Amino acid sequence: MSDTEQLTREQAEQCLATVREWLVKAGGQWAADEAKLYDPGFHCNGWAIALEGGPEEWPWHVSQAVGEEGWPDGVFAEPVASWCLGLYVEWSPRSKA
């Protein structure tokens, strides 16, 4: 894995679908906005899912609810702001060997 390795668009779109499913379970539509996928470099080095007007601190809540096992293989997700979830290639010590 290199420092510039990125997820595929397909992996990022699968994560977006997971976030949207969680938002529906959490109560549905939020402030006439919907979670959107942004290319790497929007707010972090990886892909980003942004929603301004969602539940308070939704990136933290969704990352806790989904957990490591709920994302597609090879994906690491972490909150980067109260309205943005960063998506990265999952790092493993084995990948550096």
NORMO-V342527 format. One record per residue. RES is the residue in one small letter. SS is DSSP state (H for helix, E for strand, C for the rest). OMEGA is omega in degrees with one decimal (999 if undefined). Layout:
# NORMO-V342527
res=RES ss=SS omega=OMEGA
res=RES ss=SS omega=OMEGA
This chain:
# NORMO-V342527
res=m ss=C omega=175.8
res=s ss=C omega=179.6
res=d ss=C omega=-177.3
res=t ss=C omega=-179.5
res=e ss=C omega=-177.7
res=q ss=C omega=171.1
res=l ss=C omega=173.9
res=t ss=C omega=175.3
res=r ss=H omega=-179.8
res=e ss=H omega=177.1
res=q ss=H omega=-179.7
res=a ss=H omega=178.6
res=e ss=H omega=175.0
res=q ss=H omega=177.2
res=c ss=H omega=177.6
res=l ss=H omega=177.8
res=a ss=H omega=178.2
res=t ss=H omega=179.0
res=v ss=H omega=-179.8
res=r ss=H omega=176.3
res=e ss=H omega=179.1
res=w ss=H omega=-179.9
res=l ss=H omega=177.4
res=v ss=H omega=179.3
res=k ss=H omega=-178.5
res=a ss=C omega=176.8
res=g ss=C omega=172.6
res=g ss=C omega=-175.0
res=q ss=C omega=-178.0
res=w ss=E omega=170.7
res=a ss=C omega=176.2
res=a ss=C omega=177.9
res=d ss=E omega=174.6
res=e ss=C omega=178.5
res=a ss=C omega=-178.0
res=k ss=E omega=179.2
res=l ss=E omega=178.6
res=y ss=E omega=-179.9
res=d ss=C omega=175.6
res=p ss=C omega=180.0
res=g ss=C omega=179.9
res=f ss=C omega=179.5
res=h ss=C omega=178.9
res=c ss=C omega=-178.4
res=n ss=C omega=179.9
res=g ss=C omega=171.9
res=w ss=E omega=179.6
res=a ss=E omega=171.1
res=i ss=E omega=-175.5
res=a ss=E omega=175.3
res=l ss=C omega=175.8
res=e ss=C omega=-178.3
res=g ss=C omega=175.0
res=g ss=C omega=176.8
res=p ss=C omega=-178.7
res=e ss=C omega=178.9
res=e ss=C omega=-176.4
res=w ss=H omega=-179.6
res=p ss=H omega=178.2
res=w ss=H omega=-178.0
res=h ss=H omega=-178.8
res=v ss=H omega=179.8
res=s ss=H omega=176.7
res=q ss=H omega=-177.9
res=a ss=H omega=-178.0
res=v ss=H omega=-179.5
res=g ss=C omega=-177.6
res=e ss=H omega=-175.5
res=e ss=H omega=-175.4
res=g ss=H omega=178.9
res=w ss=C omega=176.0
res=p ss=C omega=178.2
res=d ss=C omega=176.3
res=g ss=C omega=-177.0
res=v ss=E omega=169.6
res=f ss=E omega=-179.6
res=a ss=E omega=177.0
res=e ss=E omega=175.9
res=p ss=E omega=175.0
res=v ss=E omega=175.5
res=a ss=E omega=-179.7
res=s ss=C omega=-177.7
res=w ss=C omega=-172.1
res=c ss=E omega=177.4
res=l ss=E omega=178.6
res=g ss=E omega=-179.8
res=l ss=E omega=-174.4
res=y ss=E omega=171.3
res=v ss=E omega=179.4
res=e ss=C omega=179.9
res=w ss=C omega=177.2
res=s ss=C omega=177.3
res=p ss=H omega=178.2
res=r ss=H omega=-177.9
res=s ss=H omega=179.5
res=k ss=H omega=-176.6
res=a ss=C omega=999
